Amino acid sequence: MPIHLDIGCARGKFLLEMAAIQPEKNFLGLEIRQSLVIAAEREREHLGLKNLRFIFCNANVSLINWLSILPSRTLSIVSIQFPDPWFKRRHQKRRVLQPLLLISLAKRLYPGCQLFVQSDVLPVIKPMQLLIESSGCFDLFETTYGDLLTNKPFPVATEREAYAISRDLPIYRALYFRNNNEIPQLEVLEANYQCFLNKAMMYS
Ligand SMILES: C[S@@+](CC[C@H](N)C(=O)[O-])C[C@H]1O[C@@H](n2cnc3c(N)ncnc32)[C@H](O)[C@@H]1O
């Protein structure tokens, strides 16, 4: 069964609920904070969920290797929801969606698979969207700045999403589908992305 991969799943409330209501699907949550993974795994065992696993890792390091050995057609959905913002310019390279990770994901997402991103911070979601779009490998299905997606991909809110909704914060969402296009070389993607960023800065 194909896997829904959630990158930066924190203590996994979203996936615990998703796995319970969609037993026919598999879920995998990645989280860089070990204490959260231990708590999430404990809850998963308590609930007896067999279609869900949590892994303690830095997605920018371990995921890339793991994706390279993953059989094709194993991943069906990737979500990156409310990633840490790292506002300071010198810290922005710590943001989770980087060109190499995007390329590794694109290699394992076959045409028609979904990539979903959401955040309550516009300066975080914008560069993510620019990176995804500069790859040419994903078609934007729908994006909303502040409103709900008409086609919300999941019936469950993440912890941060529920918090943002309760505070009436705007949420920015974008749903992409992998297309048939070839994946660019890393250097080409980095150059395209820089171009997109420069253009976006010129018009902002
Ligand atoms: C702001 S929280 C959002 C959690 C959850 N997705 C939500 O929407 O409620 C971001 C999470 O991503 C995790 N994270 C940050 N960088 C990561 C990385 N490189 N690999 C895996 N997890 C990461 C953080 O530890 C944190 O738990």
Ligand as a Chemical Component Dictionary entry (heavy atoms), coordinates in Angstrom:
data_LIG
# 
_chem_comp.id                   LIG 
_chem_comp.type                 NON-POLYMER 
_chem_comp.pdbx_formal_charge   0 
_chem_comp.three_letter_code    LIG 
# 
loop_
_chem_comp_atom.comp_id 
_chem_comp_atom.atom_id 
_chem_comp_atom.alt_atom_id 
_chem_comp_atom.type_symbol 
_chem_comp_atom.charge 
_chem_comp_atom.model_Cartn_x 
_chem_comp_atom.model_Cartn_y 
_chem_comp_atom.model_Cartn_z 
_chem_comp_atom.pdbx_ordinal 
LIG C1  C1  C 0  5.976  24.074 13.648 1  
LIG S1  S1  S 1  6.049  22.340 13.855 2  
LIG C2  C2  C 0  4.616  21.814 12.972 3  
LIG C3  C3  C 0  4.211  20.434 13.367 4  
LIG C4  C4  C 0  3.028  19.845 12.617 5  
LIG N1  N1  N 0  3.366  19.584 11.210 6  
LIG C5  C5  C 0  1.818  20.711 12.712 7  
LIG O1  O1  O 0  1.397  21.251 11.669 8  
LIG O2  O2  O -1 1.260  20.850 13.817 9  
LIG C6  C6  C 0  7.367  21.850 12.763 10 
LIG C7  C7  C 0  7.931  20.491 13.130 11 
LIG O3  O3  O 0  8.914  20.109 12.176 12 
LIG C8  C8  C 0  9.996  19.500 12.858 13 
LIG N2  N2  N 0  11.195 19.605 11.989 14 
LIG C9  C9  C 0  11.892 20.716 11.719 15 
LIG N3  N3  N 0  12.922 20.458 10.892 16 
LIG C10 C10 C 0  12.870 19.121 10.633 17 
LIG C11 C11 C 0  13.677 18.237 9.854  18 
LIG N4  N4  N 0  14.740 18.676 9.182  19 
LIG N5  N5  N 0  13.344 16.922 9.807  20 
LIG C12 C12 C 0  12.266 16.455 10.490 21 
LIG N6  N6  N 0  11.470 17.243 11.258 22 
LIG C13 C13 C 0  11.753 18.568 11.316 23 
LIG C14 C14 C 0  10.089 20.298 14.153 24 
LIG O4  O4  O 0  10.814 19.651 15.168 25 
LIG C15 C15 C 0  8.630  20.489 14.495 26 
LIG O5  O5  O 0  8.113  19.453 15.290 27 
# 
loop_
_chem_comp_bond.comp_id 
_chem_comp_bond.atom_id_1 
_chem_comp_bond.atom_id_2 
_chem_comp_bond.value_order 
_chem_comp_bond.pdbx_ordinal 
LIG C1  S1  SING 1  
LIG S1  C2  SING 2  
LIG S1  C6  SING 3  
LIG C2  C3  SING 4  
LIG C3  C4  SING 5  
LIG C4  N1  SING 6  
LIG C4  C5  SING 7  
LIG C5  O1  DOUB 8  
LIG C5  O2  SING 9  
LIG C6  C7  SING 10 
LIG C7  O3  SING 11 
LIG C7  C15 SING 12 
LIG O3  C8  SING 13 
LIG C8  N2  SING 14 
LIG C8  C14 SING 15 
LIG N2  C9  SING 16 
LIG N2  C13 SING 17 
LIG C9  N3  DOUB 18 
LIG N3  C10 SING 19 
LIG C10 C11 SING 20 
LIG C10 C13 DOUB 21 
LIG C11 N4  SING 22 
LIG C11 N5  DOUB 23 
LIG N5  C12 SING 24 
LIG C12 N6  DOUB 25 
LIG N6  C13 SING 26 
LIG C14 O4  SING 27 
LIG C14 C15 SING 28 
LIG C15 O5  SING 29 
# 
